[in-house]
Amino acid sequence: MTDTAWWQVYRSMDGIEVFAIGLSPDAALEGYALGLLSQPERTRYRRFLVEDARQQFLLARGALRLLLSKRLNRVPAAISFATEAYGKPYAIVDDVPAPVSFNISHSGDDGLIALTGSRSVGIDLERRRPQVDLDGVAARVFGARERAVLSGLTGRKKLDLFYQLWTCKEALIKAKGTGFSYDPTRFEVPDTILAGGSSARFGFPDDDTQHWMLEDLGSDTYAAALAYQP
Ligand SMILES: CC(C)(COP(=O)(O)OP(=O)(O)OC[C@H]1O[C@@H](n2cnc3c(N)ncnc32)[C@H](O)[C@@H]1OP(=O)(O)O)[C@@H](O)C(=O)NCCC(=O)NCCS
C-alpha cells in the first residue's frame, strides 16, 4: 500500500478536472499499481515489448483506477473497462456504464487524465520533438490553412505551433472517439487558435449538431489540449 499519489490537479474548468500524472520509473509505485490492475490489464501489461511503454501504461492505468474509484466511491476492483467502436475506453460498474467520462494521454514520463460526468472528453499530450520533419508530417495530417500558417514560421515558433495544432486535433478526435479513423486533414482548428488563442468553440464540418470546447493546456515541458462537450 502507498499513500503517495503520483498525480496532482493540473487544471480545473467547466466541471472537468485534469490531472497530471508522473510516469517516471518507481519500483514501489509500480508494485502498488500492479496490484490494482485486473487480470486482462495485467495480461496487456506483460505483452508490452518496450519496457518504458510497459511501465508508463502501468502507472497511468493505476492512477486512472484510483481516480475513478474515488469519484465513483467504489473500490478499484469494482471497476472494469470496455471500449467503444473505435477503441475509446469507458468504465463499467455493476455491469453498466459508470456515470463518469474520462480520457487519458501520455508521452514520455508525463501523462494527463481528464475526468468529468457524462459529457465526452478528449485529451492529448505530446513532448515537442525538434527532430520531426514538421512540414512533412503536416502535409499528411493538417488542413490547407493550418499548413499555410505553419510554413510561414521557423524555429521554436514553428515547433510550438506544430505541436499545438497536433494536440488540439488529436484531443478533438479523441473526444469524438474516432481516433485515427477520422482523417485529420478533413477539419481545421478554429481561427482563434491559429491566431495564437488558447480557447475556442469548434464543430466538425460534417456534423453541425454537436459542438465542442477546445482548450490549449500546453506548458514549457509539453504541448497538450483538451476537448469537451460544453
Ligand atoms: C489511441 C489514439 C486515439 C491516440 O494514440 P496516442 O496519441 O498514441 O496515445 P495517447 O497517449 O494520446 O492516448 C492513448 C489513450 O487513448 C485512449 N484511447 C484509445 N483509443 C481511443 C479513441 N478511439 N478515442 C479516444 N481515446 C482513445 C486510451 O485510453 C489510450 O490509453 P491506454 O491504451 O493506456 O488505455 C490513436 O489510436 C490515434 O488514432 N491517434 C491519432 C494520431 C493522429 O493521427 N493524430 C493526428 C493529429 S493531427
The ligand as a Gaussian input file, in Angstrom:
#p B3LYP/6-31G(d) Opt

LIG

0 1
 C       -5.367000       5.987000     -29.339000
 C       -5.214000       7.146000     -30.277000
 C       -6.554000       7.829000     -30.430000
 C       -4.210000       8.111000     -29.664000
 O       -2.970000       7.485000     -29.582000
 P       -1.646000       8.127000     -28.996000
 O       -1.526000       9.574000     -29.311000
 O       -0.554000       7.256000     -29.419000
 O       -1.793000       7.907000     -27.445000
 P       -2.304000       8.792000     -26.228000
 O       -1.329000       8.555000     -25.142000
 O       -2.622000      10.206000     -26.563000
 O       -3.699000       8.100000     -25.865000
 C       -3.773000       6.754000     -25.547000
 C       -5.063000       6.532000     -24.785000
 O       -6.170000       6.986000     -25.539000
 C       -7.308000       6.196000     -25.219000
 N       -7.909000       5.798000     -26.489000
 C       -7.712000       4.702000     -27.249000
 N       -8.490000       4.748000     -28.357000
 C       -9.196000       5.892000     -28.277000
 C      -10.181000       6.501000     -29.125000
 N      -10.600000       5.944000     -30.261000
 N      -10.699000       7.688000     -28.743000
 C      -10.313000       8.278000     -27.604000
 N       -9.384000       7.753000     -26.748000
 C       -8.831000       6.567000     -27.100000
 C       -6.816000       5.013000     -24.392000
 O       -7.201000       5.238000     -23.041000
 C       -5.319000       5.075000     -24.531000
 O       -4.628000       4.764000     -23.356000
 P       -4.471000       3.259000     -22.835000
 O       -4.087000       2.471000     -24.039000
 O       -3.414000       3.351000     -21.802000
 O       -5.800000       2.897000     -22.300000
 C       -4.671000       6.638000     -31.636000
 O       -5.255000       5.442000     -31.959000
 C       -4.922000       7.547000     -32.784000
 O       -5.801000       7.300000     -33.557000
 N       -4.159000       8.610000     -32.901000
 C       -4.341000       9.578000     -33.936000
 C       -2.982000      10.018000     -34.353000
 C       -3.129000      11.142000     -35.339000
 O       -3.217000      10.943000     -36.492000
 N       -3.167000      12.365000     -34.881000
 C       -3.278000      13.456000     -35.776000
 C       -3.236000      14.720000     -35.045000
 S       -3.126000      15.999000     -36.238000

